[in-house]
Amino acid sequence: PDLQKITADNGYKITFIDYVIKEYKWEVEIAQKPESAQGFIPQKNRWQVERSFGWLNFKRRLFRDVEKTVESAEAMLEIAYLSIFLNRITK
């Protein structure tokens, strides 16, 4: 309920935006580098996403998609994030 704005990659520009706006009425910002720019350009808030994926790569069960249902895959993601955050809190 607190979520109001989503930053998405340019690859999600068409279907994702339509779905999110129609279904949830959230604002969507597309993060992309300027067309005239060449090479690596750091993008706003991108590091949080990359860091989160990096954390998940350490979880062995998430290395490949072995779950039979979407619900069990979502549960594994929740368990992985919970264990990551609990480990960070207890250290």
N, C-alpha and C positions, 0 to 999 in steps of 0.2 A: 504493500500500500504506500510505502514511502518513496518508491522509485518513480522518478518523473522524467529523467532524461537518460538515453542510452547512446554511447559512442560505439559505432560499428565500423568495420573495415569496408573498403570500397566493393569488395566481392559480394556483400550482402545488400547492395544498393536497391535492387528491384523487389524481390519477393519478401524479404525480411521487413523492410520499411512498410510495405502495404499491410502486412499481417499485424505488425506491432501497433501501427496507428489505428487500424480498423478494430482490432480486438481489445487493446488496452489503453489507447489514447495517450501513449507516451510520446515524448519528443525524441527524435532520432537525429544524431549528428554523425555525418560520415567523415571519418578521419582519412585524409589522403594528402600526399605531398603535392605541391604545385606542379603543373605540367611542365613548366620551364626548368625545373630543378633536375639535376642529374646526380646520381650516386645516393649515398645514405643521407636521409634527412630525418632527424628524430621527430616523432609525432607525439602530440599532446596525449597524455594518459596511456600511451601504448605500453609503457614499461610494466604497469600493474598486470596487464593481461599476460605478457610474456613471462613475468615472474611466476604467476599462478600456474601456467602451463609447465614451467620448469619444475615447480614443486611436485606437480602431479606425475611427472616423468619418473620420479623416484619410487612411485608406488608400482610394484610388480604386476599386480592384477590389471592395472589400467594401461599397461604397455601395448596390449592388443585388445581388439574388441571381441571378447569371448562370451559376453552375456547374451542370453537368448531373448530377453525382453528389454524394452526400453526402461521399464520400471526398475529392473534389477541393475541396469547400467547407471541410472540416476542414483540409486541407493549406494552403489559402489563409489560414485563421485562424492556423495555426501559423507560417507564414512572416511574416505581419503582426506577430504578437507578437514573434517573433525579431528582426525588423528594428527594432521599437520599442525593445526592451531593448538591443540592440547599439548603437543610436544614443545611448541614455542612458548606457551604460557608456563609450563612447569620447569623450563630451563633457567 
